[in-house]
Amino acid sequence: MAESPLKSRFESLLARLPVSALRDVVVKRPSVGPNLDALDGIRGFAVTLVIASHCGAFHLKGQGAVGVFLFFGLSAFLLTLPFLETTTTAPRLRHYASRRIRRILPIYYGVILFSFFQSSSAQLPYVWKHFLFIRADGIFWTIPQEMLFYLLLPVLAQAHSALFRRNFALTAVAFLLFAAACQAFLDESVFTLNGNGKLLRFHLGIFATGMAFAYAYRCAPLNRIVMRPAINRALGWLGIAILVFLVLSAKYYHETVLNVLPIVGPWFAGLHAKLGLSYKGTFGFICGLLIYITLVCQTRLIHRIMSSLTLRALGVTSYSLYLVHIIVRDAVASLGFGMGEMLFVLTLAAAYGLACILYAVIERPFMRLKTR
């Protein structure tokens, strides 16, 4: 479907702006392959869901976990794709490691230091334990999860390449089975990471699901099937249904459904109030499926939603936005704003402005450094 003239003109305007966070919405390019604009939009949707949850807006409290699962799935999906493009490994692994370090650590360390200096109760061990991923308070619990997955990804990709060669369909199925096994057996009794003063399970199953859909996305026989008009149309509507579900699966909404439609009460009676937190494997699969559907349904509504400039703009700065939004929320709340929609709007606006600055002075310069 052709772009509207208005959108094309607006993108041309953004490309000429001196604000790098806005300019990169339309001009940034990844290290390998073309930029997948819709995935920036999914990042924007994920970070918006997280912020809305933490601000108690729109009855979305608790749905931040779903936004995090989307981030995990996106990381796995995008980082797996380069391993499918080439057969050489040594230079790519060095480049891969360098980019992950430059992408994650500078802004993370900066926010940790700011949190330390602005807190009256934090002590020096707070800094070095977070620097070494021994401790992970608040929203920082996600960073050790990501870093450990970054270490495992090349091993997993190379192992499956050796086992299945370039049979991407079989590899996708293998990773889905691996994800199910991780979800069933890799719990706190087997392996844990620190987070918020307690032991957390490693969500390798969710990352593995993202990897599975990356292999599916590169599977030519499967793509020929899903591109058939009737199937593609059905997948497009499934993507819209998933998007709605990820929002309306919040505690308030699914309890409202039970109250309004008592006939479905017995069927849902066994479901935990916070679905995303209780059914992590299922939601991880749903998030991975949304990523896949969004990319293969490029003429459908779900792709147009995720390719919107607003969501893409939020997605470009989503990492900085995620790291600073709690600091900004607390500052806004100190002005007298209680939990709710107004706190969300003000937090999102102020945090986005700060994220644009951090993107320009920290994220982007480090990512543009060349790997030797």
Summary of the structure (lengths in Angstrom):
residues: 372
radius of gyration: 20.6
end to end distance: 41.2
largest distance: 63.6
contacts: 1203
relative contact order: 0.17
helix: 74%
strand: 2%
